[in-house]
Amino acid sequence: MKNIPQASSIATVLPVVNGDNIVQEIDARPDRELLESTGDAVSRVSNILAAVSLLLITAVNVANVVARYVFTSPFAWAEELMIYLMILIVFAGCVTATWHQIHIRIDMLTVLLKPRVQVVVNVVVTAVGVVALALIIKASLVSIERLYRFEQLSLALEAPLWIPQSFVSIGLSIVAVMMAVRLWVPRRESGSHNSGH
């Protein structure tokens, strides 16, 4: 099937309208480079957090198995800790997936639209997504405030419950910002820097 050009951001529609020179101008803009490098850095940190969390889950799980079947004394807090780490993995992964735009998207109809219309649709969809995330973040912050105020602790770890709850708020807040930034800073396709050689 023939590939149909897409214009998924405000910036990507410009080369369709005004020519390829605009792309070079946009790519060279200092604000674009700053946003791109900042997003890449945040994505890398999120990847590291997810990887470290996965390693910790593996280590805790192995240690708990040994403690249970060798010493008949399993760790009561192991499952709880692994659940909290899995929550961290999920929302750290969401940050990376959003920035690199590798999340699941259904674009069966939007790819058939004209570039200008694609941009309008993408802006509307992103705006709706950011508003939805803002509502979830607001509810999550209320929950965090209550957990912190009443000093509620987890059953096994006896850790403050507002800490794992904050993974949700922080992760979704970063995702919302990245969604908005991607409207202005479209994802570079692999090999796009070498396309002129």
Secondary structure, DSSP 4 states (H G I P E B T S, - for coil): -PPPP---STTTTHHHHH-THHHHHHHH-HHHHHHHHHHHHHHHHHHHHHHHHHHHHHHHHHHHHHHHHTSS---TTHHHHHHHHHHHHHHHHHHHHHHTT-S----TTGGGS-HHHHHHHHHHHHHHHHHHHHHHHHHHHHHHHHHHHTT-B-SSS--BTHHHHHHHHHHHHHHHHHHHHHHHSPPPPTTGGGTT-
